[in-house]
Amino acid sequence: MSLEPIARILMIAGISLFLIGGLIFLFSRMGVNLFQLPGDIRLQSGNISCLVPIVSTILLSILLTLILNIAIRYLDK
């Protein structure tokens, strides 16, 4: 059993996490708060608060879809 496909997946996942972490770090240094976008719903009542990140979830879904599609196309070659 060859371990090359597992190694490729782990390398792609590691590089992807590194890049995402770097982007989040840069955005936080610039003062951009990624998870409080317009369209995210925040409900507060006394000591209770609830955040429903609708727009953030949609953007994260699009980003992960792009990353996975690129990874799958790379692994199929």
PDB file with one MODEL, atoms N, CA, C and O in Angstrom:
MODEL        1
ATOM      1  N   MET A   1       0.841  -1.186   0.000  1.00  0.00           N
ATOM      2  CA  MET A   1       0.000   0.000   0.000  1.00  0.00           C
ATOM      3  C   MET A   1       0.881   1.242   0.000  1.00  0.00           C
ATOM      4  O   MET A   1       1.766   1.402   0.840  1.00  0.00           O
ATOM      5  N   SER A   2       0.617   2.099  -0.949  1.00  0.00           N
ATOM      6  CA  SER A   2       1.401   3.316  -1.094  1.00  0.00           C
ATOM      7  C   SER A   2       0.846   4.421  -0.193  1.00  0.00           C
ATOM      8  O   SER A   2      -0.364   4.624  -0.091  1.00  0.00           O
ATOM      9  N   LEU A   3       1.752   5.107   0.439  1.00  0.00           N
ATOM     10  CA  LEU A   3       1.355   6.202   1.333  1.00  0.00           C
ATOM     11  C   LEU A   3       1.455   7.572   0.657  1.00  0.00           C
ATOM     12  O   LEU A   3       1.224   8.599   1.295  1.00  0.00           O
ATOM     13  N   GLU A   4       1.797   7.585  -0.625  1.00  0.00           N
ATOM     14  CA  GLU A   4       1.952   8.858  -1.330  1.00  0.00           C
ATOM     15  C   GLU A   4       0.675   9.691  -1.374  1.00  0.00           C
ATOM     16  O   GLU A   4       0.744  10.897  -1.142  1.00  0.00           O
ATOM     17  N   PRO A   5      -0.495   9.100  -1.663  1.00  0.00           N
ATOM     18  CA  PRO A   5      -1.714   9.935  -1.672  1.00  0.00           C
ATOM     19  C   PRO A   5      -2.016  10.565  -0.317  1.00  0.00           C
ATOM     20  O   PRO A   5      -2.456  11.713  -0.248  1.00  0.00           O
ATOM     21  N   ILE A   6      -1.783   9.824   0.752  1.00  0.00           N
ATOM     22  CA  ILE A   6      -2.018  10.374   2.095  1.00  0.00           C
ATOM     23  C   ILE A   6      -1.035  11.502   2.371  1.00  0.00           C
ATOM     24  O   ILE A   6      -1.400  12.526   2.950  1.00  0.00           O
ATOM     25  N   ALA A   7       0.213  11.312   1.955  1.00  0.00           N
ATOM     26  CA  ALA A   7       1.218  12.353   2.157  1.00  0.00           C
ATOM     27  C   ALA A   7       0.856  13.622   1.399  1.00  0.00           C
ATOM     28  O   ALA A   7       1.020  14.725   1.919  1.00  0.00           O
ATOM     29  N   ARG A   8       0.362  13.472   0.167  1.00  0.00           N
ATOM     30  CA  ARG A   8      -0.039  14.648  -0.620  1.00  0.00           C
ATOM     31  C   ARG A   8      -1.203  15.376   0.035  1.00  0.00           C
ATOM     32  O   ARG A   8      -1.211  16.605   0.108  1.00  0.00           O
ATOM     33  N   ILE A   9      -2.173  14.629   0.505  1.00  0.00           N
ATOM     34  CA  ILE A   9      -3.324  15.250   1.168  1.00  0.00           C
ATOM     35  C   ILE A   9      -2.881  16.009   2.405  1.00  0.00           C
ATOM     36  O   ILE A   9      -3.329  17.132   2.639  1.00  0.00           O
ATOM     37  N   LEU A  10      -2.010  15.410   3.196  1.00  0.00           N
ATOM     38  CA  LEU A  10      -1.532  16.077   4.406  1.00  0.00           C
ATOM     39  C   LEU A  10      -0.720  17.326   4.073  1.00  0.00           C
ATOM     40  O   LEU A  10      -0.830  18.336   4.768  1.00  0.00           O
ATOM     41  N   MET A  11       0.091  17.268   3.023  1.00  0.00           N
ATOM     42  CA  MET A  11       0.863  18.451   2.636  1.00  0.00           C
ATOM     43  C   MET A  11      -0.041  19.572   2.148  1.00  0.00           C
ATOM     44  O   MET A  11       0.165  20.736   2.495  1.00  0.00           O
ATOM     45  N   ILE A  12      -1.046  19.223   1.341  1.00  0.00           N
ATOM     46  CA  ILE A  12      -1.978  20.242   0.849  1.00  0.00           C
ATOM     47  C   ILE A  12      -2.768  20.840   2.004  1.00  0.00           C
ATOM     48  O   ILE A  12      -2.971  22.053   2.059  1.00  0.00           O
ATOM     49  N   ALA A  13      -3.214  19.990   2.928  1.00  0.00           N
ATOM     50  CA  ALA A  13      -3.963  20.490   4.086  1.00  0.00           C
ATOM     51  C   ALA A  13      -3.087  21.403   4.944  1.00  0.00           C
ATOM     52  O   ALA A  13      -3.548  22.441   5.419  1.00  0.00           O
ATOM     53  N   GLY A  14      -1.844  21.022   5.139  1.00  0.00           N
ATOM     54  CA  GLY A  14      -0.926  21.836   5.938  1.00  0.00           C
ATOM     55  C   GLY A  14      -0.648  23.187   5.297  1.00  0.00           C
ATOM     56  O   GLY A  14      -0.660  24.218   5.969  1.00  0.00           O
ATOM     57  N   ILE A  15      -0.398  23.173   3.994  1.00  0.00           N
ATOM     58  CA  ILE A  15      -0.138  24.427   3.287  1.00  0.00           C
ATOM     59  C   ILE A  15      -1.382  25.308   3.302  1.00  0.00           C
ATOM     60  O   ILE A  15      -1.284  26.522   3.481  1.00  0.00           O
ATOM     61  N   SER A  16      -2.547  24.699   3.116  1.00  0.00           N
ATOM     62  CA  SER A  16      -3.799  25.462   3.137  1.00  0.00           C
ATOM     63  C   SER A  16      -4.032  26.098   4.501  1.00  0.00           C
ATOM     64  O   SER A  16      -4.388  27.273   4.588  1.00  0.00           O
ATOM     65  N   LEU A  17      -3.833  25.326   5.564  1.00  0.00           N
ATOM     66  CA  LEU A  17      -4.002  25.880   6.911  1.00  0.00           C
ATOM     67  C   LEU A  17      -3.006  27.000   7.181  1.00  0.00           C
ATOM     68  O   LEU A  17      -3.348  28.001   7.810  1.00  0.00           O
ATOM     69  N   PHE A  18      -1.769  26.832   6.705  1.00  0.00           N
ATOM     70  CA  PHE A  18      -0.755  27.872   6.886  1.00  0.00           C
ATOM     71  C   PHE A  18      -1.176  29.158   6.175  1.00  0.00           C
ATOM     72  O   PHE A  18      -1.064  30.247   6.739  1.00  0.00           O
ATOM     73  N   LEU A  19      -1.659  29.032   4.938  1.00  0.00           N
ATOM     74  CA  LEU A  19      -2.078  30.212   4.180  1.00  0.00           C
ATOM     75  C   LEU A  19      -3.298  30.884   4.805  1.00  0.00           C
ATOM     76  O   LEU A  19      -3.354  32.111   4.898  1.00  0.00           O
ATOM     77  N   ILE A  20      -4.265  30.091   5.229  1.00  0.00           N
ATOM     78  CA  ILE A  20      -5.454  30.654   5.872  1.00  0.00           C
ATOM     79  C   ILE A  20      -5.076  31.352   7.171  1.00  0.00           C
ATOM     80  O   ILE A  20      -5.576  32.439   7.459  1.00  0.00           O
ATOM     81  N   GLY A  21      -4.202  30.739   7.951  1.00  0.00           N
ATOM     82  CA  GLY A  21      -3.735  31.366   9.189  1.00  0.00           C
ATOM     83  C   GLY A  21      -3.002  32.671   8.926  1.00  0.00           C
ATOM     84  O   GLY A  21      -3.172  33.646   9.659  1.00  0.00           O
ATOM     85  N   GLY A  22      -2.183  32.688   7.873  1.00  0.00           N
ATOM     86  CA  GLY A  22      -1.477  33.914   7.509  1.00  0.00           C
ATOM     87  C   GLY A  22      -2.421  35.022   7.092  1.00  0.00           C
ATOM     88  O   GLY A  22      -2.229  36.181   7.460  1.00  0.00           O
ATOM     89  N   LEU A  23      -3.445  34.668   6.321  1.00  0.00           N
ATOM     90  CA  LEU A  23      -4.430  35.672   5.910  1.00  0.00           C
ATOM     91  C   LEU A  23      -5.204  36.223   7.103  1.00  0.00           C
ATOM     92  O   LEU A  23      -5.430  37.430   7.200  1.00  0.00           O
ATOM     93  N   ILE A  24      -5.604  35.346   7.997  1.00  0.00           N
ATOM     94  CA  ILE A  24      -6.324  35.799   9.188  1.00  0.00           C
ATOM     95  C   ILE A  24      -5.433  36.711  10.031  1.00  0.00           C
ATOM     96  O   ILE A  24      -5.895  37.722  10.560  1.00  0.00           O
ATOM     97  N   PHE A  25      -4.167  36.353  10.151  1.00  0.00           N
ATOM     98  CA  PHE A  25      -3.223  37.179  10.908  1.00  0.00           C
ATOM     99  C   PHE A  25      -3.075  38.557  10.262  1.00  0.00           C
ATOM    100  O   PHE A  25      -3.108  39.572  10.957  1.00  0.00           O
ATOM    101  N   LEU A  26      -2.913  38.597   8.937  1.00  0.00           N
ATOM    102  CA  LEU A  26      -2.762  39.882   8.244  1.00  0.00           C
ATOM    103  C   LEU A  26      -4.021  40.733   8.356  1.00  0.00           C
ATOM    104  O   LEU A  26      -3.940  41.940   8.584  1.00  0.00           O
ATOM    105  N   PHE A  27      -5.190  40.103   8.196  1.00  0.00           N
ATOM    106  CA  PHE A  27      -6.439  40.860   8.320  1.00  0.00           C
ATOM    107  C   PHE A  27      -6.611  41.422   9.725  1.00  0.00           C
ATOM    108  O   PHE A  27      -7.086  42.546   9.885  1.00  0.00           O
ATOM    109  N   SER A  28      -6.232  40.657  10.745  1.00  0.00           N
ATOM    110  CA  SER A  28      -6.372  41.161  12.113  1.00  0.00           C
ATOM    111  C   SER A  28      -5.406  42.311  12.370  1.00  0.00           C
ATOM    112  O   SER A  28      -5.727  43.232  13.122  1.00  0.00           O
ATOM    113  N   ARG A  29      -4.221  42.268  11.751  1.00  0.00           N
ATOM    114  CA  ARG A  29      -3.264  43.369  11.903  1.00  0.00           C
ATOM    115  C   ARG A  29      -3.751  44.645  11.229  1.00  0.00           C
ATOM    116  O   ARG A  29      -3.423  45.749  11.664  1.00  0.00           O
ATOM    117  N   MET A  30      -4.546  44.487  10.151  1.00  0.00           N
ATOM    118  CA  MET A  30      -5.087  45.644   9.443  1.00  0.00           C
ATOM    119  C   MET A  30      -6.367  46.156  10.078  1.00  0.00           C
ATOM    120  O   MET A  30      -6.900  47.179   9.648  1.00  0.00           O
ATOM    121  N   GLY A  31      -6.873  45.466  11.093  1.00  0.00           N
ATOM    122  CA  GLY A  31      -8.078  45.905  11.783  1.00  0.00           C
ATOM    123  C   GLY A  31      -9.364  45.396  11.169  1.00  0.00           C
ATOM    124  O   GLY A  31     -10.444  45.880  11.508  1.00  0.00           O
ATOM    125  N   VAL A  32      -9.268  44.421  10.265  1.00  0.00           N
ATOM    126  CA  VAL A  32     -10.454  43.853   9.627  1.00  0.00           C
ATOM    127  C   VAL A  32     -10.943  42.696  10.483  1.00  0.00           C
ATOM    128  O   VAL A  32     -10.202  41.743  10.726  1.00  0.00           O
ATOM    129  N   ASN A  33     -12.188  42.775  10.941  1.00  0.00           N
ATOM    130  CA  ASN A  33     -12.770  41.696  11.733  1.00  0.00           C
ATOM    131  C   ASN A  33     -13.571  40.804  10.798  1.00  0.00           C
ATOM    132  O   ASN A  33     -14.648  41.185  10.341  1.00  0.00           O
ATOM    133  N   LEU A  34     -13.043  39.613  10.514  1.00  0.00           N
ATOM    134  CA  LEU A  34     -13.631  38.743   9.507  1.00  0.00           C
ATOM    135  C   LEU A  34     -14.967  38.144   9.911  1.00  0.00           C
ATOM    136  O   LEU A  34     -15.787  37.840   9.045  1.00  0.00           O
ATOM    137  N   PHE A  35     -15.202  37.969  11.178  1.00  0.00           N
ATOM    138  CA  PHE A  35     -16.392  37.242  11.598  1.00  0.00           C
ATOM    139  C   PHE A  35     -17.463  38.147  12.188  1.00  0.00           C
ATOM    140  O   PHE A  35     -18.274  37.705  13.002  1.00  0.00           O
ATOM    141  N   GLN A  36     -17.469  39.397  11.787  1.00  0.00           N
ATOM    142  CA  GLN A  36     -18.551  40.326  12.116  1.00  0.00           C
ATOM    143  C   GLN A  36     -18.857  41.147  10.878  1.00  0.00           C
ATOM    144  O   GLN A  36     -18.747  42.373  10.883  1.00  0.00           O
ATOM    145  N   LEU A  37     -19.241  40.456   9.823  1.00  0.00           N
ATOM    146  CA  LEU A  37     -19.533  41.089   8.551  1.00  0.00           C
ATOM    147  C   LEU A  37     -20.971  41.598   8.525  1.00  0.00           C
ATOM    148  O   LEU A  37     -21.806  41.126   9.297  1.00  0.00           O
ATOM    149  N   PRO A  38     -21.268  42.551   7.652  1.00  0.00           N
ATOM    150  CA  PRO A  38     -22.657  42.958   7.482  1.00  0.00           C
ATOM    151  C   PRO A  38     -23.472  41.752   7.003  1.00  0.00           C
ATOM    152  O   PRO A  38     -23.052  41.050   6.083  1.00  0.00           O
ATOM    153  N   GLY A  39     -24.592  41.514   7.598  1.00  0.00           N
ATOM    154  CA  GLY A  39     -25.403  40.352   7.270  1.00  0.00           C
ATOM    155  C   GLY A  39     -25.343  39.286   8.343  1.00  0.00           C
ATOM    156  O   GLY A  39     -26.185  38.389   8.376  1.00  0.00           O
ATOM    157  N   ASP A  40     -24.347  39.375   9.228  1.00  0.00           N
ATOM    158  CA  ASP A  40     -24.298  38.483  10.379  1.00  0.00           C
ATOM    159  C   ASP A  40     -25.265  39.022  11.429  1.00  0.00           C
ATOM    160  O   ASP A  40     -25.298  40.223  11.698  1.00  0.00           O
ATOM    161  N   ILE A  41     -26.037  38.138  12.007  1.00  0.00           N
ATOM    162  CA  ILE A  41     -27.081  38.548  12.946  1.00  0.00           C
ATOM    163  C   ILE A  41     -26.568  38.403  14.375  1.00  0.00           C
ATOM    164  O   ILE A  41     -26.051  37.353  14.757  1.00  0.00           O
ATOM    165  N   ARG A  42     -26.717  39.464  15.155  1.00  0.00           N
ATOM    166  CA  ARG A  42     -26.324  39.448  16.563  1.00  0.00           C
ATOM    167  C   ARG A  42     -27.538  39.820  17.401  1.00  0.00           C
ATOM    168  O   ARG A  42     -28.117  40.895  17.245  1.00  0.00           O
ATOM    169  N   LEU A  43     -27.911  38.904  18.296  1.00  0.00           N
ATOM    170  CA  LEU A  43     -29.043  39.129  19.186  1.00  0.00           C
ATOM    171  C   LEU A  43     -28.524  39.245  20.613  1.00  0.00           C
ATOM    172  O   LEU A  43     -27.765  38.392  21.073  1.00  0.00           O
ATOM    173  N   GLN A  44     -28.937  40.313  21.319  1.00  0.00           N
ATOM    174  CA  GLN A  44     -28.510  40.512  22.698  1.00  0.00           C
ATOM    175  C   GLN A  44     -29.718  40.838  23.553  1.00  0.00           C
ATOM    176  O   GLN A  44     -30.586  41.625  23.173  1.00  0.00           O
ATOM    177  N   SER A  45     -29.749  40.205  24.729  1.00  0.00           N
ATOM    178  CA  SER A  45     -30.817  40.463  25.677  1.00  0.00           C
ATOM    179  C   SER A  45     -30.249  40.257  27.074  1.00  0.00           C
ATOM    180  O   SER A  45     -30.051  39.120  27.504  1.00  0.00           O
ATOM    181  N   GLY A  46     -29.993  41.320  27.764  1.00  0.00           N
ATOM    182  CA  GLY A  46     -29.423  41.217  29.106  1.00  0.00           C
ATOM    183  C   GLY A  46     -28.031  40.604  29.067  1.00  0.00           C
ATOM    184  O   GLY A  46     -27.131  41.132  28.414  1.00  0.00           O
ATOM    185  N   ASN A  47     -27.858  39.487  29.769  1.00  0.00           N
ATOM    186  CA  ASN A  47     -26.557  38.820  29.822  1.00  0.00           C
ATOM    187  C   ASN A  47     -26.395  37.763  28.735  1.00  0.00           C
ATOM    188  O   ASN A  47     -25.362  37.095  28.677  1.00  0.00           O
ATOM    189  N   ILE A  48     -27.385  37.604  27.882  1.00  0.00           N
ATOM    190  CA  ILE A  48     -27.359  36.558  26.860  1.00  0.00           C
ATOM    191  C   ILE A  48     -27.145  37.204  25.500  1.00  0.00           C
ATOM    192  O   ILE A  48     -27.811  38.180  25.152  1.00  0.00           O
ATOM    193  N   SER A  49     -26.210  36.651  24.735  1.00  0.00           N
ATOM    194  CA  SER A  49     -26.011  37.117  23.369  1.00  0.00           C
ATOM    195  C   SER A  49     -25.873  35.912  22.449  1.00  0.00           C
ATOM    196  O   SER A  49     -25.364  34.862  22.840  1.00  0.00           O
ATOM    197  N   CYS A  50     -26.338  36.088  21.222  1.00  0.00           N
ATOM    198  CA  CYS A  50     -26.301  35.016  20.235  1.00  0.00           C
ATOM    199  C   CYS A  50     -25.845  35.621  18.908  1.00  0.00           C
ATOM    200  O   CYS A  50     -26.408  36.615  18.448  1.00  0.00           O
ATOM    201  N   LEU A  51     -24.826  35.020  18.295  1.00  0.00           N
ATOM    202  CA  LEU A  51     -24.316  35.464  17.012  1.00  0.00           C
ATOM    203  C   LEU A  51     -24.626  34.403  15.979  1.00  0.00           C
ATOM    204  O   LEU A  51     -24.280  33.235  16.159  1.00  0.00           O
ATOM    205  N   VAL A  52     -25.286  34.804  14.883  1.00  0.00           N
ATOM    206  CA  VAL A  52     -25.589  33.902  13.774  1.00  0.00           C
ATOM    207  C   VAL A  52     -24.828  34.423  12.554  1.00  0.00           C
ATOM    208  O   VAL A  52     -25.309  35.320  11.862  1.00  0.00           O
ATOM    209  N   PRO A  53     -23.637  33.864  12.286  1.00  0.00           N
ATOM    210  CA  PRO A  53     -22.773  34.392  11.216  1.00  0.00           C
ATOM    211  C   PRO A  53     -23.162  33.868   9.830  1.00  0.00           C
ATOM    212  O   PRO A  53     -22.477  33.008   9.277  1.00  0.00           O
ATOM    213  N   ILE A  54     -24.250  34.381   9.275  1.00  0.00           N
ATOM    214  CA  ILE A  54     -24.752  33.890   7.993  1.00  0.00           C
ATOM    215  C   ILE A  54     -23.771  34.209   6.862  1.00  0.00           C
ATOM    216  O   ILE A  54     -23.377  33.309   6.121  1.00  0.00           O
ATOM    217  N   VAL A  55     -23.380  35.458   6.722  1.00  0.00           N
ATOM    218  CA  VAL A  55     -22.494  35.868   5.627  1.00  0.00           C
ATOM    219  C   VAL A  55     -21.108  35.254   5.803  1.00  0.00           C
ATOM    220  O   VAL A  55     -20.504  34.814   4.825  1.00  0.00           O
ATOM    221  N   SER A  56     -20.600  35.217   7.019  1.00  0.00           N
ATOM    222  CA  SER A  56     -19.295  34.612   7.264  1.00  0.00           C
ATOM    223  C   SER A  56     -19.304  33.135   6.898  1.00  0.00           C
ATOM    224  O   SER A  56     -18.326  32.627   6.349  1.00  0.00           O
ATOM    225  N   THR A  57     -20.392  32.444   7.196  1.00  0.00           N
ATOM    226  CA  THR A  57     -20.503  31.028   6.872  1.00  0.00           C
ATOM    227  C   THR A  57     -20.544  30.817   5.360  1.00  0.00           C
ATOM    228  O   THR A  57     -19.936  29.875   4.852  1.00  0.00           O
ATOM    229  N   ILE A  58     -21.243  31.672   4.647  1.00  0.00           N
ATOM    230  CA  ILE A  58     -21.314  31.556   3.189  1.00  0.00           C
ATOM    231  C   ILE A  58     -19.934  31.783   2.576  1.00  0.00           C
ATOM    232  O   ILE A  58     -19.520  31.035   1.690  1.00  0.00           O
ATOM    233  N   LEU A  59     -19.224  32.804   3.038  1.00  0.00           N
ATOM    234  CA  LEU A  59     -17.884  33.070   2.514  1.00  0.00           C
ATOM    235  C   LEU A  59     -16.911  31.942   2.832  1.00  0.00           C
ATOM    236  O   LEU A  59     -16.093  31.573   1.990  1.00  0.00           O
ATOM    237  N   LEU A  60     -16.993  31.396   4.029  1.00  0.00           N
ATOM    238  CA  LEU A  60     -16.139  30.277   4.404  1.00  0.00           C
ATOM    239  C   LEU A  60     -16.450  29.050   3.554  1.00  0.00           C
ATOM    240  O   LEU A  60     -15.538  28.320   3.166  1.00  0.00           O
ATOM    241  N   SER A  61     -17.719  28.819   3.264  1.00  0.00           N
ATOM    242  CA  SER A  61     -18.119  27.697   2.426  1.00  0.00           C
ATOM    243  C   SER A  61     -17.573  27.844   1.009  1.00  0.00           C
ATOM    244  O   SER A  61     -17.090  26.871   0.429  1.00  0.00           O
ATOM    245  N   ILE A  62     -17.642  29.026   0.457  1.00  0.00           N
ATOM    246  CA  ILE A  62     -17.111  29.273  -0.885  1.00  0.00           C
ATOM    247  C   ILE A  62     -15.598  29.059  -0.909  1.00  0.00           C
ATOM    248  O   ILE A  62     -15.072  28.438  -1.833  1.00  0.00           O
ATOM    249  N   LEU A  63     -14.906  29.568   0.098  1.00  0.00           N
ATOM    250  CA  LEU A  63     -13.452  29.417   0.175  1.00  0.00           C
ATOM    251  C   LEU A  63     -13.051  27.951   0.287  1.00  0.00           C
ATOM    252  O   LEU A  63     -12.142  27.506  -0.413  1.00  0.00           O
ATOM    253  N   LEU A  64     -13.711  27.201   1.150  1.00  0.00           N
ATOM    254  CA  LEU A  64     -13.386  25.786   1.305  1.00  0.00           C
ATOM    255  C   LEU A  64     -13.728  24.986   0.052  1.00  0.00           C
ATOM    256  O   LEU A  64     -13.014  24.042  -0.289  1.00  0.00           O
ATOM    257  N   THR A  65     -14.805  25.348  -0.636  1.00  0.00           N
ATOM    258  CA  THR A  65     -15.151  24.677  -1.888  1.00  0.00           C
ATOM    259  C   THR A  65     -14.069  24.886  -2.931  1.00  0.00           C
ATOM    260  O   THR A  65     -13.693  23.947  -3.633  1.00  0.00           O
ATOM    261  N   LEU A  66     -13.567  26.109  -3.040  1.00  0.00           N
ATOM    262  CA  LEU A  66     -12.488  26.384  -3.989  1.00  0.00           C
ATOM    263  C   LEU A  66     -11.228  25.595  -3.642  1.00  0.00           C
ATOM    264  O   LEU A  66     -10.598  25.007  -4.521  1.00  0.00           O
ATOM    265  N   ILE A  67     -10.863  25.583  -2.367  1.00  0.00           N
ATOM    266  CA  ILE A  67      -9.662  24.861  -1.943  1.00  0.00           C
ATOM    267  C   ILE A  67      -9.801  23.367  -2.213  1.00  0.00           C
ATOM    268  O   ILE A  67      -8.871  22.743  -2.722  1.00  0.00           O
ATOM    269  N   LEU A  68     -10.940  22.795  -1.882  1.00  0.00           N
ATOM    270  CA  LEU A  68     -11.145  21.362  -2.111  1.00  0.00           C
ATOM    271  C   LEU A  68     -11.173  21.020  -3.597  1.00  0.00           C
ATOM    272  O   LEU A  68     -10.632  19.988  -3.994  1.00  0.00           O
ATOM    273  N   ASN A  69     -11.788  21.859  -4.425  1.00  0.00           N
ATOM    274  CA  ASN A  69     -11.790  21.603  -5.860  1.00  0.00           C
ATOM    275  C   ASN A  69     -10.387  21.634  -6.438  1.00  0.00           C
ATOM    276  O   ASN A  69     -10.043  20.800  -7.275  1.00  0.00           O
ATOM    277  N   ILE A  70      -9.577  22.582  -6.006  1.00  0.00           N
ATOM    278  CA  ILE A  70      -8.189  22.649  -6.465  1.00  0.00           C
ATOM    279  C   ILE A  70      -7.423  21.416  -6.006  1.00  0.00           C
ATOM    280  O   ILE A  70      -6.665  20.834  -6.782  1.00  0.00           O
ATOM    281  N   ALA A  71      -7.611  21.015  -4.763  1.00  0.00           N
ATOM    282  CA  ALA A  71      -6.915  19.839  -4.232  1.00  0.00           C
ATOM    283  C   ALA A  71      -7.327  18.575  -4.971  1.00  0.00           C
ATOM    284  O   ALA A  71      -6.477  17.743  -5.291  1.00  0.00           O
ATOM    285  N   ILE A  72      -8.602  18.420  -5.243  1.00  0.00           N
ATOM    286  CA  ILE A  72      -9.078  17.213  -5.942  1.00  0.00           C
ATOM    287  C   ILE A  72      -8.539  17.174  -7.366  1.00  0.00           C
ATOM    288  O   ILE A  72      -8.126  16.117  -7.843  1.00  0.00           O
ATOM    289  N   ARG A  73      -8.538  18.309  -8.046  1.00  0.00           N
ATOM    290  CA  ARG A  73      -7.992  18.332  -9.401  1.00  0.00           C
ATOM    291  C   ARG A  73      -6.502  18.042  -9.404  1.00  0.00           C
ATOM    292  O   ARG A  73      -6.000  17.389 -10.319  1.00  0.00           O
ATOM    293  N   TYR A  74      -5.796  18.515  -8.401  1.00  0.00           N
ATOM    294  CA  TYR A  74      -4.358  18.249  -8.292  1.00  0.00           C
ATOM    295  C   TYR A  74      -4.089  16.768  -8.032  1.00  0.00           C
ATOM    296  O   TYR A  74      -3.156  16.200  -8.600  1.00  0.00           O
ATOM    297  N   LEU A  75      -4.890  16.145  -7.187  1.00  0.00           N
ATOM    298  CA  LEU A  75      -4.679  14.739  -6.839  1.00  0.00           C
ATOM    299  C   LEU A  75      -5.099  13.792  -7.960  1.00  0.00           C
ATOM    300  O   LEU A  75      -4.592  12.673  -8.032  1.00  0.00           O
ATOM    301  N   ASP A  76      -6.011  14.209  -8.833  1.00  0.00           N
ATOM    302  CA  ASP A  76      -6.463  13.344  -9.927  1.00  0.00           C
ATOM    303  C   ASP A  76      -5.436  13.224 -11.046  1.00  0.00           C
ATOM    304  O   ASP A  76      -5.515  12.294 -11.848  1.00  0.00           O
ATOM    305  N   LYS A  77      -4.484  14.133 -11.119  1.00  0.00           N
ATOM    306  CA  LYS A  77      -3.505  14.093 -12.209  1.00  0.00           C
ATOM    307  C   LYS A  77      -2.493  13.024 -12.024  1.00  0.00           C
ATOM    308  O   LYS A  77      -1.603  12.866 -12.859  1.00  0.00           O
TER     309      LYS A  77
ENDMDL
END
